[in-house]
Amino acid sequence: MLVLGIDPGTAITGFGLVAAQGRELQAVSYGCIRTPSNIPMAERLQRIYRDVSALLEKYAPQVVAVEELFFNKNTRTALAVGQARGVAILAAANRGVTVCEYTPLQVKQAVVGYGRAEKAQIQYMVRTLLSLAEEPKPDDVADALAIAVCCLHSREWEKRTAPREEGKN
């Protein structure tokens, strides 16, 4: 299974494609979509939509995993992140790709084993789990890979704990 993890933002949207072969995880591609702050928000969102759509076209992931909005004190930032999230989800929906959403707490728990993990711990574990030569940077990229890993771990857990039908082993 191939999952596209997305850490949405209007300045930087991190992305990470992670493939699972059984229990083996592999980073297929990762990076970030940057938009200049000196262009109108509508154009920034259009670029994010276009670039996420291009990733979906090129890699054809089965699932897109997106971080849920963490509302903090800065309402303006939260609204902008929500807009970036929305265009990423729209790009997936327009291609008929399943979208899964995870809270920051769920992602940290799945990747580090501790819901209050620091950014450095997430980067270290992403590097370790995916056997990367170095820790992915910026943080948005490491977070996107972590979101994809969280999705794969969650789906594996759901398969293992799903009730079995009568007569099936």
Buried (B, 14 or more C-beta within 10 A) or exposed (E): EBBBBBBBBBBBBBBBBBBBEEEEBEBBEBBBBBBEEEEEEEEBBBBBBEBBBEBBEEBEBEBBBBBBBEEEEEEEBBEBBEBBBBBBBBBBEEBEBBBBBBBBBBBBBBBBEEEEBEEEBBBBBBBEBBEBEEBBEBBBBBBBBBBBBBBBBBBBEEEEEEEEEEEEE
